[in-house]
Amino acid sequence: MMPSRHRALPLLSLTAVAILGGCSTRSSGPDAATSNLNHVVLISLKNEADAEACAADCRAMLGSIDCVDTLWVGTPVDTGRSMVDDDYEVGLCVGFERLEDLQTYLDAPAHVDLVESWGPRATRFRIFDVGQPRLDR
């Protein structure tokens, strides 16, 4: 017969796998996936049918820039709430750790190429830079 500590080892191993397998490296709560500086852009396109192509280009091109800390790209969600402004086709939020990273991003060839490609196809860009208080000048 196996000593009790040897019988417990498989059970402990299985328990550890179950616990660790359920853990995520992504944090949750109010600060999850946020950056010190968030560059929010709402894009209104001349042709609404171009929204998915524009969003795909934003993901691919902006995601390739090294200084980008977080990147969220999407389209408006109809929540049925009249106070929500959904007068745009593509929205994105690009996060940075430092204020200097924003300028590096703006000058990056991938960002410049994206603006040159989609700028003529847009009717409006609404841009907001939202940061933590410690980034204020």
Number of C-alpha atoms within 10 A of each C-alpha: 5 7 7 8 8 10 11 12 11 11 11 11 11 12 12 12 12 11 10 10 9 8 9 8 5 7 9 9 6 7 8 9 14 17 20 16 24 23 17 19 18 22 25 20 21 14 11 13 10 15 20 14 11 23 20 13 16 24 16 13 16 23 18 13 15 11 20 18 19 16 20 15 19 18 16 14 8 10 8 7 8 8 6 11 9 17 10 20 22 24 23 20 21 23 25 22 18 15 15 10 17 20 11 15 19 12 11 16 14 18 19 14 13 16 15 11 13 16 14 11 16 18 13 14 15 11 14 12 13 16 19 10 9 8 12 8 5
